[in-house]
Amino acid sequence: MRRATHLTWILPLAVACGGAEEKSSKDKDSGRSDTAESDADMDSDADADADADADGGGDADDTGEPPGPVVLEGVGVTINASSLSMNCAPPTDADPLAGSLAVEIDNATSRDFELTFAAYVSIDPASAAPTSSRFNVDPGRWVVQGRTTVNLTLDKTDGFVASSPCGLCGKAMDLTLTATAADGHVATGTYSTSVSCSY
């Protein structure tokens, strides 16, 4: 009778211990699972951030427009006067624009620059459809030494294009001259006047 009582006392204790071990094992497994899930979430977030950063960097370069010219520091271009006019006496030439630009180039740097010139005209610039064209000048190139200022007369040669040039007489005209160095850096001067015509 005493042996049966002893076994009755041991059996519940063994069951209780076994349950505790099973629960402890489940808790450990649960802890490992939670850690793995947390690590997976962190990896997913990091990947998402990396993708967002990559997309953001790409958007900055996807404008589709070329960068603007780099300014030629220390070199100034000034258009002091323009004698450009259109000869509209019949028969009218396809390019009736003639004349010259009086230009000052100031090189405040210690370097010598060989500058290439290009001229541009915009007629009736405030309108919805201004007439714009590039034209060539002579001389088209000039070496400006460091710490010097040169005054040049640039004669218009060819290149002006307009559908009805003599219909532009009296309209506002903006002139732009660019001087480009060998490294591609550009100095720019502008001048505003109006279209003069002779008949």
Buried (B, 14 or more C-beta within 10 A) or exposed (E): EEEEEEEEEEEEEEEEEEEEEEEEEEEEEEEEEEEEEEEEEEEEEEEEEEEEEEEEEEEEEEEEEEEEEEEBEBBBBBBEEBBBBBBBEEEBBEBBBBBBBBBBBBBEEEEEBEBBBBBBBBBBBEEEEBBBBEBBBEEEEBEBEEEEEBEBEBBBBEBBBBEEBBEBBEBBBBBBBBBBBEEEBBBBBEBEBEBBBEE
